[in-house]
Amino acid sequence: MFKGKVKQADVQPVKLYHILEPDQVFIDLDVNPATGLSTSEAERRLAVHGTNEMRGGGRPSAFKILIRQLANLMTLILIAAIVVAFVIKDWIEAGVLIGVIAFNTAVGFMQEFKAEKTMDSLRKMSSPTSRVLRNGHQVVVPTMDLVPGDILFLESGDVIGADCRLFEVFNFDTDEALLTGETLPISKEVAAFADPELPLGDRINLSFASTTVTKGRGKAVVYATGMSSEVGKIAKKLMDTEKNKMTPLQRGLHKMSWVLLAIASASVLIVFGANKFKVNSDVLLYAIGLAIATIPEGLIAVVTLTMSVGVSSLAKKRALVRQLVALENLGSVTNICSDKTGTLTQSKMVLVRAWLPEEGVLRVAGLGFEPVGAVTMTRLAKPNETPRVNFGDNEKSELLEDDVTETVTVDSTTISPNVRRLAEAAALCNMSEIKSDAATGEWFGIGDPTEIALQVFASKLSMGKPVLTSDAHQWSVTSEFPFDSGIKRMSVVAVNKITGEKILFLKGATERVVPCCTGRQDGEYTTAVGPDDLQAFLDPRIQEMARDGLRVLSIAYRHLTEAESLIDLNKVDREGVELNMTFLGLVGIYDPPRPESLPSVMECYRAGIQVTMLTGDHPATAAAIAHQVGILQSEEDGQSDSHRVTLGQPVMTAREFDALSDEEIDALPELPNVIARCSPDTKVKMIQAMHRRNGIVAMTGDGVNDSPSLKFADVGIAMGLSGSDVAKQASEIILTDDNFATIVRAIREGRRIFNNIQRFCCVLVGGNVAELICLLLGLAFRDKLNETVFPLSPVAILVNNLLTGTPPAMALGLEKAWPTIMDEPPRSPTSGLFSWEVQADIVFYGFSIGLLSISNFWLVISGFGNGDMAQHCNKDYVDECSLVYRARGAVFATLTLGILLHSYNCRRIRGPMWNWHMLKRFHENKFLLGGFISGTILCLLCMYVPGLNTKVLKMKGISWEWGVVLITLLVFLILSELYKFGKRRFLKPLTVATEEQVRLQRIWTENTLINSNSVLEK
């Protein structure tokens, strides 16, 4: 558990240690790097700064959750009715009401009793122990005892226990993906930086708590612990983020509760007034009946269960819903802020392009780790010119036709010597492995992501390392100069026992490989060239590949001299070996988009939803991926005939965006579509900007750095496979397949659920209005003692509400989405559950059913009967009360069947329901049909089962009165169709798209037409 609440003292201001040299850091933190802190000084600092752990948090108690469930206005009204029922000793009614409350409370309690574990998850991310220098000796201490000034010893596999400034590194890399969003491990350096506003991911002389050392070793001095660390700041922001703002559904139900309370109170006063405030058990019983008629007892349960069914449906579609309100918000989402790495992309580095001078461009198909995919070579017609390449969608490069002579598939028969050499370099100058899982057949990689991509490329040419080192080829690596973050290159000596070749293969960053080269492989010939000329020759190609979001590496090789063949190169300085190299070619690697990302983004545009990419990656990479998945359109950069990116308003860096004030952001015509080098604060700032524009924001993410924005967003969506525990606990929805397309399905489900909630609210509340009208007008009917004769007993009202009205309402909650649901723009964030049209529907249908029902009561008693209402017919059945009991049967039948038919009315808010076309679809919703049939059967049982009808429900079966009932129901259906016709004729459309939503839908339409034309051309 966490240690108390967060105090201001727990969050200490932290200096910008990345701009200080190590010696300055030691002075500032008052520590000797040779001896470290003394034990007494460490204890003193621990008392000052506190333990290195998260503060605050804690799980909500079950009692508080239970109280929140009972502290509901409609529940309180029912509790009051229970008290009155006990007072007048109406045990049946009291028991039924207790069951209703217990059911509603149990459903809500079970859904909400998922305690927040975000802070626990953050705490568990910390390394349990750390190696530090104390009193001149290296000791192991609990990570929670680290203090500023501690000297840390770090090596591969360690989880860093606190934020620290590095002062000694050797080939030191850390994985910061969960904090900064960087796809690849970060190579660390010691030198200070001049820029105080350098983004967090670029402060490579710092290491952060909860990140992992992937390679090498180093030493660092701790400067921030606990809540003052970067992870601690995220934890503090999570605790400061409260989501107490009511959703439209909650506001609608809350407002309705107060309205119903006012109506119930007024109705009770009307009953008392009509009886001249002479309150006896009969009057109280009638008042309870009116109060019960006012309250839709099944509404809370139907809303909760409908959402729960939606949760189950989404779980089958790979989306786990942690909080039910997220479903409602999904239907209103106007903006999706998506992380790039692992969300829109696969988080798997893939080599997709290679270039060899004088030969051409290799295009590599296939994604992921599976070594399957065609490799094609486009040979150049103009060997002295660099081809013009357009890197479009689906990771393929596209050369212009006037620069191309032929494109051939590279295989064992067509592979050129230089491509073969490139594949050998990719496979042998490589420490990674790719393997296939024996159980699942799924391929996975072991090692550095970049090296895995190179190994997969070589394997696609059937030249992977296992093949080359087999007996058939007999290559072996005899010497290795490992990758060093300081020089950013790696080389190996490979020997072929068959041919006797001894070759030095070199790979690395171009700016570090080119100085080692004195030649360039131009087809069959080697051209002598100096480093400067070679760099100038390569720059256009490198820039081209970089603009396409590719990470560019250079490959070089040379044959060893006879003298070098006789010595052990492992004992020779690498600077004396990695020289006189021949440049072979460039390879382009990137994290490919998921295949489903583009159609999913287009589907969002169809629904009028803007997708924004917030990523920690570099601007060029982010923009290239944004184009490929459709977030950026070609028109946005002014080059409609190309996918090239011009950074501007559509693409901004976090520094540019953070420099803007809220007023300046609000003055922008449109918010940026892509923000690169994003920090947690930048993501939150973007979400706040969208909120100021009345947006409903869904945020996707997987890392620790995403968790504050997941909490600030209206709907936080975490990745289940690649996501951190913190992100999952900060979210409302978890995608178990990390599939962006699942978000679109979830939004569709959210829209369906909200529409269905409106439908069944219209049924339930409309039924309550009908009962209320019927009972209020029933006050006019008096017996021989001038006492009110109620048209329905309170228990009959409960049966009508719960057993006949609730099942069809629940069935409407399962109504399938209409095909056009994603063609409509999002609901206005300000529109609630009970729009003016829904309110009008409730009043019209309720008054219609209520007036027709009470009319039947009068017709049976006075129209076709003798008008004799006897006396004391509210208590027990006697023969003199037969007419009243039959009239109640007619009212019960009219109300029950009217509400059942009304449930079909509500399938379509405006569309006709009782024409031949829709009658053929009467069985479409099988649950609704089942509810209609079961409700009809229950109505007949209540009316005709002896004892149940007269003793419990205070009514009697009818005979000729069925004619009156059926004619009345036909009148109701005619009135319903006339009412809907009037709405279609005179009212504006239900949803009106904004200009921005119209623009997004136009983008979807244009892309759909383009894709359709492409299919036709094929």
N, C-alpha and C positions, 0 to 999 in steps of 0.2 A: 504494500500500500504506500501511498505517498505521504510525505512528512508535512502535514499541516497545509495551510494556505500559503500562497505566494505573497511574500512581503516585498516592499520596495527594495529592502536591503539585499534580497536574494538576487536581484537583477542589477549587477554592477556595470557601470559604463566601461566599455572596452576601447582601448586605443587602437589606432590603425597600425598594427605591428608589421604589416606587409611593406610599409614604406621605410621601416627602420632596419639598419644593418644589425646583424646578430650581436655585435658588441654593445650597441645602443640598447638592444632588448635586454641583455644581461644586466646592464646598469639600471634600466628602468624597473626591472623585476627584482633587483638586489639579490643576485645569485651568482655564484662562481661556477662556471661550467665544468671545472675540473673536479670539484668536490660535491656540488649540489647543495641542497638545503640540509641543515642539521635537523635532527629529530625534534628538538625543542622548537625550532623556528617553524617546522612543518605543522606542529601541533598548534602553534600560535595562529598561523595563517588559516588553519582549518576552523578555528574558533571565530575568526574574523569573516571568512568567506562562506563558511558552511560546507556541508558535505557535497560531494560532486554527484548530485542526483536531482531528479525532478521534484518540484514541490507542488502541493495542491492536489486537486482531483478528488477521487473517492467515488464510491458507487452509490447511486440513489437507493434509499431503503425501500423495501417492499411495502412498508406501511404508507410511505409518502405516495407511492404509485397508486395504492389502493384508494387513498383519500382523493387523489386527482380524478380517479374514475367516478367516485361517488359525488364529487363536488361539481355536479352537472345539473343545470337548472331543470331540465326535463326529469331527471332522476329525482330531484328534490320534490317536484310536484307529485310524482308517483308515491314517494315516501309519505307525503302529507295525505294522499288518498288512502294509503294503507292505515295510517293512524285513525282516520275517520271510520274506515271500514271496521277496525277493531272496536271502536267506540260503540258503533251500532250493532256489533256482533254479526257482521256479514262475513263469515269465515271463508266462504268460497271465493268471494271477490278479493279479500286480503291475500289469500294463498296464491291466487293467479298473479297478482301484482308483485308479490315477493319473488315469484319465479321469474317474472320478466326482468326485474332489477338484477337478480342474481346472474341471469344469463348475460345481460348486457355488460355487467361489471367483469364477469369472468373472461369474456372475449377481449375486452379492452385491456384488462390486466395482463393477460398472457402475451399480447402483442407488444405492450410497452415494457415488460419486464426483461428487457435486454439492456443491461447496464452498460454505460459508456466505459470503454476500457482504453481509451486513447492514451491517457497518461501512463497507465500500467505498461502499455506496449512500448512507449518511449523509454521507460525505465529499463525494460528488459533488453533494449537494444544495446545498452552499455556493456563494455567488456568487464568481466568480473574482477580481473586482476591486471595490473600493469607493472612493467619493470622500470624502476626509477633509480636515480643516483642520490643516495642520502649518506651524509658523513663520509663521502669519498668511496662508498661501496655500492655496488649494484644490488638492489633488494627488490623483492616482489611485494607490492602492497595492494590492498583492495582498491579498485578504481574509484570507489566512492570517497577514498581518502586523498585523492590527488588535490593539489593546491596550486595556485599560480606561482611559478618559479621552479616547479619540479622539472628535473631533467629526465626526459623519457627516452627509452631505448626501444626502437621499432624495427620489426623485421616482417618478412612475408608471412601473411596469414593473420597478423595481429588486427584486432579491432581497436582503433584509437580511442582512448578513454576520455580525452578532453581536447579542446581547441589549443593548438600549439604552433609555435614558430620554428620552422626547420632551420638548423644551422650546420648540419652535416648529413649528406645523402650520398648513397652509392646505388645507381641504377634503381631509384626509388619511385614506385608508382602506387597510386591509391585509387580505389574504386569509389567515386563520389556520386554515382548515378542517382541514388536515393535522396541526395541532398541538393545537387545542382542540376540533375537531369542530363549530364554528360553521358553519352553512350559508351565511350572508351575510357579505360583507366587513364589517369592524369599523371604525366611525368613531372616530378617535383624538382625544384631548383632552390638554391640558397640565396641568390642575389636579391637585393631589395628593389622595389619598384618606385617610380617617382609619382605615379598617379594615385592620389588618395581615394578617388572614386572608382577604382578598378572593380569590375563586377566580381562577385564572390568566386565564381568558377575560374577566373583568370588569376587569382591570387595563389599562384602555384608554389610560393614559399611558405604557405600555411597548410596545415592539415587539421581536419575537423573531427570532433567527437562523433562516434558511431560509424565513421567510414572505415574501410578495410584496406590494409596494405596488400597489394597484389604481387609486388615484386620488389626485390632489393632490401636494403636496410638503411636506417638513418637515425639521427638523434634530433630531438626537438625540446624546446622549453615551453612549458604550459603557461598560457596567459589568460585563459577563461575556462571556468568550470560551471557545472550545474546549470542554473537558469540563465547564466550570462553567456553560455556557449551558443553556437548557432542553432543546435537542436533545442536547447533550452528556450531560446527566443521563439522558436516555432511552438513549443509547448505552452509558453505564456500566451501567445497569440490565440491558440486553440481555446485556452481557458477564458480568455477575454471575449471570445466570440459567443454570443448568445443568440439563439434562434427563437425568441419569444414572440416574434411578430406572427400574428394569426394569418393563416392562409385564407383564400377566399371561401373555401368550404367551411372552415372553422368559424369565420366571421358570419357566414350565412346561417349556420346552425345555431350559433350563439344569439344572433339577432332574432331568429325565428323562435327560440326558446322564450325570450322576453316578450315577444308579441303574443305567443300562445299563453304565457302566464297572465298577461293583461286580459286576454280574451276569456280565459278560464275564470279569473277573478270576477270579471264583469258578468259572466254567465251565472256564476253562483249568486251574485247580488240580484240578478234579474229573477232567479228562482225564488230567492227569499222575498224579494219585493212582490212578486206575483202572488205569494202566499201571505202577504201582509206581515212578513217577518215572524210568523208563527211557526217556528222551526220544530218539527217533530222528526221521527225516524223516517217517515215517508219523504218529507221535504229534503232531509239530508241525503237520502238515497238518490233522489232525483238530482240533487246538486252534484253528488259524486258521479252520476251518470254523465252529466254535462261536462264535468272536469275531465273524465276519462275520454269522452268524445273529442275533447279539444287536443289531447296529447296523442301523437303518433307513437304508441308504445314500442312498436317494432323498428322505428327509424334508426335508432343508434345501432341496434344489432344488424340491421340490413346494411347500413353504411359500412360497419366494421367488417362484416362477412363478405360483402362485395369486394372490398379492398383486399381482404385476405385471399379470396379466390383469384384476384388479380395478381397477388404476390405469388401464388402457386403457379399461375399461368406463366408469369415471367421467369420463375425458377426453371420451368421446363425449357424456356428459351434462353437460358444461361444468364439470367439477371436475378441476383438475390437482393430483395428489398429489406433493408433493416428498419426503416421507419415508414409507416403507412402514408403519412402526409406527402411523401415524395411522389407517390403515384398521382396525386392531385396536381402537384406542381409540374410534373412532367407534361401534363396536358396543356399547360400555359407557357412552356418554355419558348423563349424568343431568341435566345443566344446559347450556343454551346462553346465553351472555352476548353479546348483540347490540348493536352500535352502532345508532343510529337513522338518521342522515343517510347516504343512499346505500346502506343495507343493507336496512332495513325500509321506507324511503321512497325516492322516486325521485331525490332531490337536484335536483328541478326545481320552482321556485316556481310556483304556479298560483293564479289568482284564482278562487275558488269561490263567493263570496257578495258581494253588494252590497246596501246598504240606502239607500233614499231616503225622507225624511220624508213622511208622508201618502200615499205610494204603495205601499210594500211592500218585499218582499225579492226580489232577483234571485238565482236559483240558476243556476250555470253548470256544465254538464257537460263532460266531456272532460278528459284529462290530458296533460301534456307540452307540447311547443311547437307541435304541429299545431293550426292554427286551426279545429278541428272540434269541435262540441259544442253541444247545444241550450241556449239561454238562456230561462228561464221567469220570469215575474213573478207572484208571489202577491199579489193585491190584498186590502186589509184591509176587513173589514166594519165595524170600529170605528176610524174615521180618527183619533180623538183618543188612541188607546192604542197602545202599542208591542206588537207581536205577540209571543207566546211561541214561541220557536224551539228545537227540539231538533236539534242537529247530530249526526247519527248516522254510520253507516258510509258509505263511498264518497263522501265529500266533499259530501254533500247535506244541506241544512237542511230541517227538517220542521216546518211550522207546525201547531198544533193546530186541529182541524177547526172548532171553534166560533168561531174568530177569522178564518175565511177565507170569502170570497165566491166567488172564482174564481181559477184558475191558468191563465195564457195563455202561449203560446210567443211570445217576442219576435222579430219579424222586421220587414221593411221596412214592412209594413202595420199592425202592431200597436204598434210602438215609440212610446213617449210622448216628448214634447219633452224632458223631464228626463233620461230614459234616453239619448236621443240626445246631449244635452249631456254626460252623464257619459262616454259612449264617446268623444266628441270630445276631452274633457280627457285621458282615458287614453291616446289615440293621439298627440295633439299635444304635450302636456306630457311629452315622453318622448324620450330620445336613443337608445333601443335599436332593433334590427331583428330580424325573424325571416325566415328564408330556408329554401328547400327545396334540398337537395343534388341537383344535376342528375343525378348518377350513381345514387344510391340512392333518391332521393325522400324521404329522411328530413329532418324539419324540425329546425332548430337556431337558437339565439338568439345575438345579438351584443350585449353590453352588460351593464348591471346586472341581476341576476336579478329584482329587484322590477319594474323597468321592462319587462323581457321579459314578465312575467306580465300586466301591464297592456296591453301591445301585443297579446298573444294574445287577451285578452278583447275588445278592440275589434275585432280581426280576425274573431272569431266572429260579430260583428254586422255583418260586411262594412263596417267603418268603421276599418280599420287605417290607419296613417299613409300608406302608398303610395296607398291609395284616396282619402283625404281631400285629398291634395296633387295628385291627378291633374286632368286637364282637366275632368272631370265635376263635381268639387266645388270645386276651385281654392282650397283653404286653403293658407296659407303662414305660416311662423313668422318674424316680423320682429325679435323681441327675446327674449332669454333671460336669466334669472337662475338660474345653475346651482345644483344641490343643494350645500348647505354643511353639513358635519357639525356646525357650531356652531349653526345655526338650524334644521336638519333639515327644510327645505322647498325646493321648486323652483317656479319660475313661468316662463311664456312668454306672449308676446303673439302671438296668431294672427289673421290677417286673411283674410276670405273675399271674393274679388274679385267674386263673383256677387251676394251680398247686401249687401256693403259693411260687414259686421259686423267690429268690432275688439274682441276679447275677451281678457281676461287670465285664463288658467287657472292654478290653484295646486294643488299636491298636497304632502303631507308628513305628519309626525306630527301627530296630532290636537291635542296640547297646544301645537303651534307654528302650526297653521292657525287654530284657534278665535280667538286674539287678533286675527287680521286680519279677522275677520268682524263685520259689523253687521246681517246679515240671514240668513234661513233660507228655502230654497225649499220651500214647502209646497204641493205639487201645482202648480196653476196660479198660485198667489199667492206673493208674497214677504213674509215676516213679519219685521218689525224685532225684533231680539233682541240683547241685550248678550252679551259673551263669557262671563260667569259663568253666565247663564241657559242659554246654548247648551251650555256644557260640562256643566251639570247635566242638561240634556235628553239629551245623548249618552251620558253615563256608563253607564246600564244596558245600552244596546246595545253599547258598547265592551267592557264586562265580559263580556257574553254571548259575544261573538265571541272574546275573549281566552281564556275558559275552554275554548273549543273548539279552542284551539291556533292561532288565526289571528293573523297580524300585521295590525293595523288601520291603514289610511291614510285620511286625509280629503281630499275633493276640494271645491274652491270655485272660483267664477268671478265676474267682473263685466265689464260693458261699459266700454270706455274713454270718458272724457269727450272733448269736441271739442278741448279744450286739449291733452290728452295725445296726441291723434291727430296733432297738428301737430309734435311734438317727437320727437327720437330718444331712446327710453327706455333704450337701452343706455348712455347717458351720465348717467342719473339713478340716484341711490341707491335700492336696492331697498326700503328702509324707507318711502320716500315713494310707492312704487307699490303694494306689497302691503298694501293697506288698503281698508276699505269693501267687503270681499268678501261674496258671498252663499254661504252653506254649501249644498252640493249633495247630498253623500251620503258614506257610508262604504263602503270596499271591504275585503274580508277575503282575505288571501293566506296560503297555507301550502304546505309541502312534503308532497305527498300520499303516502300509503302505496302501496307496490307492490300491484297487484291480487292477486298470489299470496301476499302476506304473511299475511293472515288464514287461508286454508286451510292454509298451511304451519305456522303456529303451532298450529292445531287438530290437525294431524297429529302434531306433537310431543307434544301432550297425550295423544293416542291412544296413543302409544308410552311414556307415563309420563315424559316429559322436560319439565322446567321451563324456560321461556324468560324471561330477565331482560334488560331494556333498560338499558344503561349509556351515557348520552349527555351531551354537553356542552351540550345545549339547556336552555332554561328549564323549570322544573317543570310549569307549566300546559301548555305545548306538548308536552312529553314524555308527560304523563299522557293528553292527548287522543289522541295517536297510539297510545299503548299500548292504549287502549280500542278504537280502530278496528281494530287488528290482533289483538285478543284476548288480549294479555298481561295486561291488567287486565279483570276481570269486574265487572259491575254490583254483585254481592253484596259486593265488597270495599270499596266505599265506602258501603255501607248504603243505597243508593238503587236498588233493583232495577227500578224503573220508569223509570229515566233513565240516561243515560250521563255524568252530571255527576261531577266528580272532587272528592273531599275529600282533601287531602293528609294523609297519616298514614303508618303503617308500610308499606303497599304502595308508596307513593311517598315517597322521601326525597331530600334534596339531598346533594351530596358533603360539604358542611360538617357536616351532621347525622351522616352515616355515619362520617366520619373522626374525629369527636369521641368515638365509642364505642371502648372498649377491646376487645381480642379476647374477653375474658370476657363483656363486655356483649353483644357480637354473638352469641356462642355461646348466650347465655341467651334470645335472641329466639325466639319460637315458630316464626316463619318469617322468612327473609331478605326484604328488600324486592324487589318485582317491578320497580321502576323507580328508578334513581338518576340525578338530573339534575345539571347543572353538574359533570360528572365530570372528574376529573383522571387522569393516568396512574396515580398512586399509589392512587387510589380504586378503579380497576378491578382492580389487582393485589390490593388488600386484600379485595375481594369474592371474587375467585377463591380466595384463601387461606382465606376463611371457608367457602366451599363445599367445599374440600379437607378442612377439619376436620370437615365433616359427611359425609365419605366420598363426596364427589361426584366424578364424572369430568366435567371442564368443557371445553366447546368455546367458543372466543371468536371472534367475527367482528369485523372492523374494516377500515378502509381508510387511516387516517391515521398519521402519525408518532406521534401520541399513543396509538395503539392497539398499537404494537409491543411494549412491555414486557409487556402483558397477553397478547398473542399468544404470547410465549415462555413465560410462566408457566403458561398454560393447557395442559391435556393435549392438546388439538387446537387449533392456531391456524389460523383460516380467514380469508384475506385476499380483498379484492375485486380482481378482475383489471382491470376497466375504469377504476374511479375510484381504485383503491388506489395508495398511494405505493410506490416501490421498497423502502423500508424495511419497510413492512408485509408485502409479498410475501416478502421474504427472511427475515422473522422467523416466517413461518407454515409449517405443514406442508401445507396445502391452499390452493389459489387458485381462486376461482370466476371463470371467464372471462366469465360473464354477469351477475355481481353479483346473482344471484337467490337470495333466501333459501330458495326451494323446493328449490334444488339441494342445500342442506344436508340436507334430509330424505331426498332420494334417496341422498346419501352415507352417511347413518346406516343406511339400509336396506341399502345395499351392505356397510357394515362389519359389520352383524349377520350378513348372509348369509355373508360370508367367514369370520368366526370360527366359525360353525356348521359350515361346510364343512371348515375346518381340523380341527375335532374329529372330523368324519366320516372324513377320510382318515388321520388319525393312528390312529384305531381300526383302519383297514384295515392300514396299514403296520406299526404296532407289534404289532397282533394277529398279523399274518403272521410277524413275528420271533419272537414267543412260541411260535407253532406250530412253527417250525423248531427253536427252542431245545429245546422239549420232545421233539421227535422225535429230535434228535441226542443229547441227554442220555440218554434211554432206550435209544438205539442203542448206548451203551457196553456194554450187556448182551450184545450179539451178538458172538461170538468165532469165529474160524476155526480150522482144524486146528492152527495154531501158537499158539493162544491170543492172537492179536492182534485188536484191535477192528476190526470191519467197519462202516464208516460207511454209514448209510442214504442219504446224499446227499453228492456231492463238493462241495468249496468253490466250484468254478466253477458248479455247478448251483444252489447256494444264491444266488450272485450273480445268475445269470440269473433265478431265481425272484423275488428282491427287486427287481431293477431293470427287467427287461424284461417280466415278467408282473404284478408287484405294483404297480409305479409308475404305469403308464398309467391303470389304473382309479382309482387314488388321485388322479391329476391330474384325471381326469374328474369325480370327486366335488367337486373344488375349483371346478368350473364349474357345479355343481348350482344350479338356479334357487331363489330364495327361495320358501318356502311362503307362501300368501296370508295366513296369520295372524302373520307375523313381526313386523309393527308393532303387533299387539295385545298383544304380550308386553312386560312392563316391562324396562328395561335390566338386563343382567347385573350381579350384585353385583361391585363393584370388587375385592373380595378373592378372587373365584372365578377360578381359573386355567384353563389349557387342559385339564389332566387332573383333572377333577372326580372325586369318588369313584365316580360312576356310569360315567364313561368308563373309569376304571381297572378297574372290575368287568367292563365289556364286553370290554376288551382281554384280561383274564385268562380269562374264560369262553370267548370265541370262540377265543382262541389255544390254550387247553388242549384244547378240543373238536377243532379241526382237527389239532393235534399228536398227540393220542392216537389219533384215527382213522387218521392217516397211518402211525404206527409200528405200529398194529395190522395194517394192510394189509401192511407189510413182513414181519411175523411170519406172517400168513396165507399169503402167497405162498411163503415159504421153508419153514415148518414145518407150517402148517395144511393146505395142499394140496400142498406139495412134500415132498422127502425130508429137508430140514433140512441138506443138505450146503452149507457155505459155502466150501469149497475153501481156498485160501491165496493171499496176495498179491493179493487182488482189489481192493485200494485203488490199485494202480499200473497194471497193464496188463490188457487183456482176453484171457482164454484160454477155451477151451470149458468148462472146469470151473467157471468163474465165471458161466456163463450164468444160473443161477437167481438169484444175487445181483444181477446186472445187471437182470434182469426185475423183481425185487422193488424195486430202486431206481426203475425206470420207474413202477411202481405208486405208490410214495411220491411221486414227482415229479408224477404226474398228480393224485393226491389233494390234495397241497398247492396246486398251481397252480389247479386248478378250484375247490377249496374257498375259496381267497382271492378268486378272481373272483366266486364266488357271495356271499361275505361282503361284497364291495364293494356289492352290491345291498342286503344286510341293513342297511348303514350309511346308506342314503338316509333311513331313518326310525329314529330312536334307539329309540323305543318302539312305534311303530305297526306293525301286521302288514305284511309285504312279500310273502308268498307266498300271497295269496288271489287270487280271480279279478279283483277290482277293480284291484289293483296290478299283476297280470300284464298287464292290458290297457295299463298305462302303462310296460311294460318298456322300450319304445323312446323314452320321453319325453326322457331324457338321451342324446342321440345320441352324445356323446363316450364315455359310459360303455358304451353298447352296442358302440361301435367297439372300446373297450379290451377288452371281454369277448370279442368275436369274434377280435380280433388275438391276445389272450393264449391263447385256445384253439388257434388255428392255430400259434402259436409253440411251444406245448406239444407238439403233434403233430410239428412239424419237429424239435424237440430229441430226440424219442424215436425217430424213424424215419429221419432222414437218416444214411446210412452215414458212419462216421468221426467225425462230430460227436457222435453218441450214445455210442459206445464209447470213443473216444480222448480227447475233450475233457470230456464230461459224465459219463463213467463209468457209463452205464446203457444199457438196451436197450429196444426196442419191446415192447409187450405185446399179448396176444390175448384169451384167456378171462379174464384178470385185470381187463378192463374191467367185467365184471359185479360184481366185488368193489368196484371204485372207485365205480361208480354207486350201488350200495346204500349204501356209506359216505356219499356225498354226500347222499343222501336222508335218512339218519339225521341228518346235520348240520342240514339245513333244518328237520326236525321239532324238534330240540333248540332251534334258534334261535327258532322261533315260540313254543314253550313258555316259554322264557326271557323273551321280550318280554311274553307274557301275564302272567307273574308280576310283572314290573315295573309293568305298567299296573294290576294288581289291588292291589298292596300298597305301592307307593311314592307319595309325595306328588308334586304337580305339579312340573315342571322348574323353573319360575320362580314366585316368590311376590312379589306387588307390595307395596310399603310403603304406609302410609296416605297419604303425599303422592302417590305414583303412582296410587293408586286415586282420589284427589280429581281429579287431572289428567285421568284417563280419563273420569271422570264429566262434567267440563266438555266434553270432546270429544263424548260421547254426547248431552248436552243440546243442544249447538250443532248436531249432526247432525240431531236430531229437529226442531229449530226450522226448519232449512233445508229439511228434507223436507216439513214442513207448509206452508211458504211456497210450495214448488213445487206442491203439491197444490191450494192455494188459487188459484194462478194458472191 
